[in-house]
Structures are given as structure tokens and as C-alpha cells.
């Protein structure tokens, strides 16, 4: 089939590569416009755009996919299908109608669970033991289109959102190519999603990532891992924001009141509603990321001081 791939961040690159190496004809790529990045705020092409240029594939960067000029360019490419991974813009019906077989999205959850922008983060935060990825035909309702296929992935106890998303990006790339194969040869038929089991995964904001030390240790651990690497879990110390890397539950330590710090030679513990947690790496404003014990020595944190309000 003639396909035009749509995607933007690094997580979409494995699928782009898999399609480029498949038997399908990759005739174009759609991605978000170049965006300011770094201290100089220079315009930088998306990871998908950069990879497409390396592959020698034409790249379209519409300000919005409803733009008539973009839709005319897409029609000229005559796509049979448009596979999508984390494109980042809502597609109007006029764009959805262009390819013969529609737009087929790779979504990083087992639909209908965790529809929305942050399915992996919410799966970790909720404590799901198994998650996965689903291919489905895009319709106007959010992540509600009929599904083609699923892969599953066991959630590991130390997984961050970055870890889990990385594995799903690789396994999902294979699923997306297999879906395109099945659409082409007629062996795959899309099935409507069940009405039961729908849950939503809205984007996690910076304010959502503030650690609540009055929660149980397990909940603190889940929040931190779900928010790593982005937007980054955080708390405050002496009025300054401190980014918190993954923690570990210290069931063998004596109870500490929520937010209270215990500093030893090689570790920093923080109290929660249940067991304390041991901090991993932390990052103070304007400083490099470092082990919590090194941070505590540098700013002379004393046992009995507190994180948070």
C-alpha cells in the first residue's frame, strides 16, 4: 500500500522505521511544525521529521491538518492508508476521508482503557500489572474507533513511564506493520470497542506531579515513576522545587511522619503515610541531577527537616 505516516516525538520513530523497512510504499510523512528548543529557543524539527529527512521521504508540517493547502498536498500523495503514532493534532473529518483505508492509530494502551494523551503514565499511576498497545481506525471521538490488533506488555515493578513507553514503541511498531499488512490483504477486520471498561488518560500537568507525602509509600512510588521522565515528579525543600527521581519503598525502616527527612551517610529517606521511601536521584533548580545523599551533603540537609509545605 501507499502510506503516509503521521507522528512527531521520538517514541514514533521506531514505527516510522518499521514501515520504511516493510513492503509498503512510504510516500510521505506528516509531523508537527518545527518548535523552539533549548536555551537559544531555536526552531528544531521534530524527531520524526529529522528521521524522515534521513530516509529521503517528503515531509509535510501543517500548522493544522484542517488547512486546505495541506489536504491538497496529502491528496496528491494518493495514500491508501495513513498510520499514526503520537502525531499531536486533532484530525478533521475532511482529512480522515482522504486515504481509502483511513488513518490507523497506534495507541499505547489496551483499548478501551486509558483513552487520551498519557495512557502509559496513567497505567503506571493506577498500578496496572499489564498494559499494551492497540491499533485502531481513527474516528472523531477520542480513541474510540474500531480496533484491529493488540500487543500486551507486563509492567515491571521498577518501570518508569519512559521505560515502559520505550518497550511499547518497539513492540507496537511491529503491530502497526502487521495491521497494515492485514488491511492490505483483507485478513483483518476492525471490531468495535466494548462499551465497558472505558477509562481516560488526560495529559499529566506539572502541578499533578507534585508528590503528596501523606499518601502511602506505594502511591508515592507510582506517582514518581509515572511522571518520569516527564513532567518530572517534584517536591519543595526550603522553598525551592526539587525534582524527585524514582524512589524505593523502605519497608525495613522505622516510620517517619509524612514529608519528614531522615539523612544517613549514604541515603535520604522521606516519610509517607506508611513506610518511608528512599530517594534515588534528585535535581535542585539550576543544578545537575545527582544522588540524593550527595545533594543532602551539599546543602546540609539534617534529619527531621521536611519536604513539602
Steps between C-alpha positions, in 0.01 A plus 500: 500500500593863456525640854555843651625476860399758762696545823711748692706393807784251542258226605356500145835440328509118545166473318621730222810284457297178501268631229794625293651149515168325424351406166282810504588811300572791734414802284490774762515599866280744692633657819457808718674824397853574621493619862730714720746293703793553736629812664528683170139405415603418144246330278568126488334235284317219679678164542265351239579780253872453552477124443277544193753737349773240559280247320446741211122507547297818429394673824182704551483732803154660504417753770173308521378200299182687409705735278377465138855525363612206714199290402570569134862388546384185682251415224776542241699227677204261443536305827312175544543528878651741754659327803531729804711498816482796740442760231365758746219674311130427455410383151187650340262273311610654169853369565378165634313441175804537271666154523295204374560300818494795738750594769619213721630602841741315727387581855701396805232326704261209471192686383246596621718555808694826523373699206683831476840668495683318783396131506835360617531749785148430622548122477805527726331742738201266533724202571401298193693174482451457125461761227566501127436670168202498264456588134166655407336706227476864601152650533398841629438376856821479708673160456161334451538352152475128414812300582718276284756344734662501843837420657541466877786595727562406863564800723819456700516620860778748421358629169488872441271639235806542279605135545156361425434732208832404345408131500150569367640716221704203376231231532235741374701570186473134404129502577445804279675339202305176554179705506587666169577155355163368616312798360672459165430128461152518652575265790431763769160640584461784748283422802305752705637566848299362793283748684630381838846572637542849359745719694673823414861618516522879471836672475683513835585858592789627710267572791377138489859380545549653846560213743242468777694356792175430690427221252617141565852414384368288214300796366802732529711248309239470224460876460875553470549220247196614299639852478853391398641637276223751436368721643723391790382434856595770748478629852633807678782545749573835667259662257673370187369237261690169494443245224463150637626198305368147557484398866500162675272398784702439819285254693791427735523858632321643801195716431553866414228762496394601146760723335753468784858430386746257648856547377769234536852484358388331178125556473208737547160370612168683499195416708165410345168381638649150528867399460767754414638517146866525410576775251695414186625792293382856559549826311497839664420808292800600289699195609590169339314183588677315781460229760284615791777442755736729304230767479435475875869542581532793261214703652548358852161341538440377856280219621166632621467764229211465259402490134189678385284771656 
